[in-house]
Amino acid sequence: MTIRIAISGYGNLSRGVESAISHNPDLELVAVFTRRNPESITLRTPNVPVVSIDQIEQWKDRVDVLVLGGGSATDLPVQTPELAQWFNVVDSFDTHANISKHFDNVDAAAKKAGKVALISAGWDPGMFSLNRVYSDAILPDGRDYTFWGKGVSQGHSDAIRRIKGVKDARQYTIPVPSALEAVRSGTNPELTTRQKHTRECFVVLEDGADAAYVENQIKTMPNYFSDYDTTVHFISEDELKKNHSGLPHGGFVIRTGTTGMDSEFKNVIEYSLKLDSNPAFTGSVLAACARAVYRLSNEGKSGCVTILDLPPAYLSAKSGAELRAHLL
Amino acid sequence: MTIRIAISGYGNLSRGVESAISHNPDLELVAVFTRRNPESITLRTPNVPVVSIDQIEQWKDRVDVLVLGGGSATDLPVQTPELAQWFNVVDSFDTHANISKHFDNVDAAAKKAGKVALISAGWDPGMFSLNRVYSDAILPDGRDYTFWGKGVSQGHSDAIRRIKGVKDARQYTIPVPSALEAVRSGTNPELTTRQKHTRECFVVLEDGADAAYVENQIKTMPNYFSDYDTTVHFISEDELKKNHSGLPHGGFVIRTGTTGMDSEFKNVIEYSLKLDSNPAFTGSVLAACARAVYRLSNEGKSGCVTILDLPPAYLSAKSGAELRAHLL
């Protein structure tokens, strides 16, 4: 028997979830819900209905876990608690500063409905969080560092696109190699924002736009760029399409810390990801989390959880005995 | 209120557990049990009794979790099931081929006694296993590789010491850099034993010993060395003490795999450890696992578990709300 998964929304992340489901034989995609006209959407999975979000309640007994493909800014704060009244849900809420509030809202809704809701799944928050927590628990006398990239930041790319005269843009976040090395050496450096990452921008101008103006607007943009060493390249639309159409990402979580009665031993724990496609990988994490949510729900659990609450074995399609025999 | 931890044995690993407890304010060392004369042992923690193992049963209501410092060859297969009749226990059983059998034995004993027993904690099995399982769950279409080192293998050092004419020895296991690079590139190479690791031996000869004989005995030793490119250095006892007295270790778990509907995206997940002291780090993992076992036991759970069954948050001294606010 397969686990029946539905997806709400059909953007990049939802398509990542869809492809992950297609590679996991124990998971089955049973429906995609959309705010758009369902007829305008063609799934890549054959024979799966696209349904108006208005009819989602009618599906509450036909779906084991609903994966939400929405965004953290406006979609998920509303959708996750609302949909948890009918479904076990998984979201990728990634506004770190608001996770505690989102957790409380979703927890209340899910507990009331007797559903399990997993929030903030993905790789950061997600796999990176797991590594921060494990490493902090093992090396309490230590310090952790998270670096992102090299990868495309959608938020920063969007910010550039809003500047007058910009036709299109892609922004890469890049960890500073010397900062990574300093961290790995165990010297516990204090690193400023500028010392940790650089930002590289590829910008297509509209006809007649003022390049100097655009470059200055980017480099002085508060929050997004002004605290970073930023490089701006003006390129053609063809070049952007040819060389910068992907959504690669990745990064590093490094904890250095001491062990020994007199803290005499140094240790470095490093976790890194290198991803050709951020949404496809994030979708794969969400699919594995949906499996775990299904199992928690079958145990009679309810309420909001995060990946920090999931026994690792619950994410795997393999049985406990298989895992012990082959992966432990 | 602290969690009352006891340790059985007082070798390198037990001292690692002791030092980890000293750095975790929520954990308290309440006793060390030994097969030796208790008076011959001086703990590094003040005011903690050293007790004969013969009296261990009398402590069953004064200890929340007993951490076993014994070895996998002969100690743990007997001790873990036996001690699980009186205590929640944690061991570091690391003979991969026998884990399933050990699990079944310990599970029967722990279930009968209503205790929680965690086996095979440490870094491999342990943290490396976690990373193999998470990565396998997220990237089912992929392949994982584990490399060990650079680090001291106690088993291989012991094997050299048993050769006639050898006074002392230290053996380092070293991953082959080109193999690591090939794996990271995502080409899924087939690697032989010889292609993955080299072995470097530092040997102190007894007076008048035959160096050529010793070197040949090492390099042709089945299972231990004959399948590897092995280098042998003869050094003085002073040099061994000065430069090779530590027990550093570490290694890499790398999974490469594809995502995307047509498996069009490559991904690399890499986890690595660099440890000045293998037993001190392993002891730190066992201490964090003892915390998790205490929590499982308080929930009324019983039976054998591994680190794959522990919600990550259970290993941390921080509350769920703290973890969500600061580490998620």
Chai-1 contact restraints between the chains, C-beta under 6 A:
chainA,res_idxA,chainB,res_idxB,connection_type,confidence,min_distance_angstrom,max_distance_angstrom,comment,restraint_id
A,S19,B,G260,contact,1.0,0.0,6.0,A-B,restraint_1
A,S19,B,M261,contact,1.0,0.0,6.0,A-B,restraint_2
A,H23,B,P140,contact,1.0,0.0,6.0,A-B,restraint_3
A,H23,B,D141,contact,1.0,0.0,6.0,A-B,restraint_4
A,N24,B,P140,contact,1.0,0.0,6.0,A-B,restraint_5
A,R44,B,M261,contact,1.0,0.0,6.0,A-B,restraint_6
A,I99,B,R324,contact,1.0,0.0,6.0,A-B,restraint_7
A,I99,B,L328,contact,1.0,0.0,6.0,A-B,restraint_8
A,S100,B,R324,contact,1.0,0.0,6.0,A-B,restraint_9
A,S100,B,A325,contact,1.0,0.0,6.0,A-B,restraint_10
A,F103,B,R324,contact,1.0,0.0,6.0,A-B,restraint_11
A,S120,B,L328,contact,1.0,0.0,6.0,A-B,restraint_12
A,P125,B,L328,contact,1.0,0.0,6.0,A-B,restraint_13
A,S129,B,L327,contact,1.0,0.0,6.0,A-B,restraint_14
A,S129,B,L328,contact,1.0,0.0,6.0,A-B,restraint_15
A,L130,B,P312,contact,1.0,0.0,6.0,A-B,restraint_16
A,R132,B,L327,contact,1.0,0.0,6.0,A-B,restraint_17
A,V133,B,P312,contact,1.0,0.0,6.0,A-B,restraint_18
A,V133,B,S316,contact,1.0,0.0,6.0,A-B,restraint_19
A,V133,B,L323,contact,1.0,0.0,6.0,A-B,restraint_20
A,V133,B,L327,contact,1.0,0.0,6.0,A-B,restraint_21
A,Y134,B,P312,contact,1.0,0.0,6.0,A-B,restraint_22
A,A137,B,A288,contact,1.0,0.0,6.0,A-B,restraint_23
A,A137,B,L315,contact,1.0,0.0,6.0,A-B,restraint_24
A,A137,B,S316,contact,1.0,0.0,6.0,A-B,restraint_25
A,I138,B,S284,contact,1.0,0.0,6.0,A-B,restraint_26
A,I138,B,V285,contact,1.0,0.0,6.0,A-B,restraint_27
A,I138,B,A288,contact,1.0,0.0,6.0,A-B,restraint_28
A,P140,B,H23,contact,1.0,0.0,6.0,A-B,restraint_29
A,P140,B,N24,contact,1.0,0.0,6.0,A-B,restraint_30
A,D141,B,H23,contact,1.0,0.0,6.0,A-B,restraint_31
A,T259,B,A280,contact,1.0,0.0,6.0,A-B,restraint_32
A,T259,B,F281,contact,1.0,0.0,6.0,A-B,restraint_33
A,T259,B,S284,contact,1.0,0.0,6.0,A-B,restraint_34
A,G260,B,S19,contact,1.0,0.0,6.0,A-B,restraint_35
A,G260,B,A280,contact,1.0,0.0,6.0,A-B,restraint_36
A,M261,B,S19,contact,1.0,0.0,6.0,A-B,restraint_37
A,M261,B,R44,contact,1.0,0.0,6.0,A-B,restraint_38
A,F265,B,D276,contact,1.0,0.0,6.0,A-B,restraint_39
A,F265,B,S277,contact,1.0,0.0,6.0,A-B,restraint_40
A,F265,B,A280,contact,1.0,0.0,6.0,A-B,restraint_41
A,K266,B,D276,contact,1.0,0.0,6.0,A-B,restraint_42
A,N267,B,L275,contact,1.0,0.0,6.0,A-B,restraint_43
A,N267,B,F281,contact,1.0,0.0,6.0,A-B,restraint_44
A,V268,B,K274,contact,1.0,0.0,6.0,A-B,restraint_45
A,I269,B,L273,contact,1.0,0.0,6.0,A-B,restraint_46
A,E270,B,S272,contact,1.0,0.0,6.0,A-B,restraint_47
A,Y271,B,Y271,contact,1.0,0.0,6.0,A-B,restraint_48
A,S272,B,E270,contact,1.0,0.0,6.0,A-B,restraint_49
A,L273,B,I269,contact,1.0,0.0,6.0,A-B,restraint_50
A,K274,B,V268,contact,1.0,0.0,6.0,A-B,restraint_51
A,L275,B,N267,contact,1.0,0.0,6.0,A-B,restraint_52
A,D276,B,F265,contact,1.0,0.0,6.0,A-B,restraint_53
A,D276,B,K266,contact,1.0,0.0,6.0,A-B,restraint_54
A,S277,B,F265,contact,1.0,0.0,6.0,A-B,restraint_55
A,A280,B,T259,contact,1.0,0.0,6.0,A-B,restraint_56
A,A280,B,G260,contact,1.0,0.0,6.0,A-B,restraint_57
A,A280,B,F265,contact,1.0,0.0,6.0,A-B,restraint_58
A,F281,B,T259,contact,1.0,0.0,6.0,A-B,restraint_59
A,F281,B,N267,contact,1.0,0.0,6.0,A-B,restraint_60
A,S284,B,I138,contact,1.0,0.0,6.0,A-B,restraint_61
A,S284,B,T259,contact,1.0,0.0,6.0,A-B,restraint_62
A,V285,B,I138,contact,1.0,0.0,6.0,A-B,restraint_63
A,A288,B,A137,contact,1.0,0.0,6.0,A-B,restraint_64
A,A288,B,I138,contact,1.0,0.0,6.0,A-B,restraint_65
A,T306,B,L328,contact,1.0,0.0,6.0,A-B,restraint_66
A,L308,B,P312,contact,1.0,0.0,6.0,A-B,restraint_67
A,L308,B,A313,contact,1.0,0.0,6.0,A-B,restraint_68
A,L308,B,L323,contact,1.0,0.0,6.0,A-B,restraint_69
A,D309,B,P311,contact,1.0,0.0,6.0,A-B,restraint_70
A,D309,B,A313,contact,1.0,0.0,6.0,A-B,restraint_71
A,P311,B,D309,contact,1.0,0.0,6.0,A-B,restraint_72
A,P311,B,P311,contact,1.0,0.0,6.0,A-B,restraint_73
A,P312,B,L130,contact,1.0,0.0,6.0,A-B,restraint_74
A,P312,B,V133,contact,1.0,0.0,6.0,A-B,restraint_75
A,P312,B,Y134,contact,1.0,0.0,6.0,A-B,restraint_76
A,P312,B,L308,contact,1.0,0.0,6.0,A-B,restraint_77
A,A313,B,L308,contact,1.0,0.0,6.0,A-B,restraint_78
A,A313,B,D309,contact,1.0,0.0,6.0,A-B,restraint_79
A,L315,B,A137,contact,1.0,0.0,6.0,A-B,restraint_80
A,S316,B,V133,contact,1.0,0.0,6.0,A-B,restraint_81
A,S316,B,A137,contact,1.0,0.0,6.0,A-B,restraint_82
A,L323,B,V133,contact,1.0,0.0,6.0,A-B,restraint_83
A,L323,B,L308,contact,1.0,0.0,6.0,A-B,restraint_84
A,R324,B,I99,contact,1.0,0.0,6.0,A-B,restraint_85
A,R324,B,S100,contact,1.0,0.0,6.0,A-B,restraint_86
A,R324,B,F103,contact,1.0,0.0,6.0,A-B,restraint_87
A,A325,B,S100,contact,1.0,0.0,6.0,A-B,restraint_88
A,L327,B,R132,contact,1.0,0.0,6.0,A-B,restraint_89
A,L327,B,V133,contact,1.0,0.0,6.0,A-B,restraint_90
A,L328,B,I99,contact,1.0,0.0,6.0,A-B,restraint_91
A,L328,B,S120,contact,1.0,0.0,6.0,A-B,restraint_92
A,L328,B,P125,contact,1.0,0.0,6.0,A-B,restraint_93
A,L328,B,S129,contact,1.0,0.0,6.0,A-B,restraint_94
A,L328,B,T306,contact,1.0,0.0,6.0,A-B,restraint_95
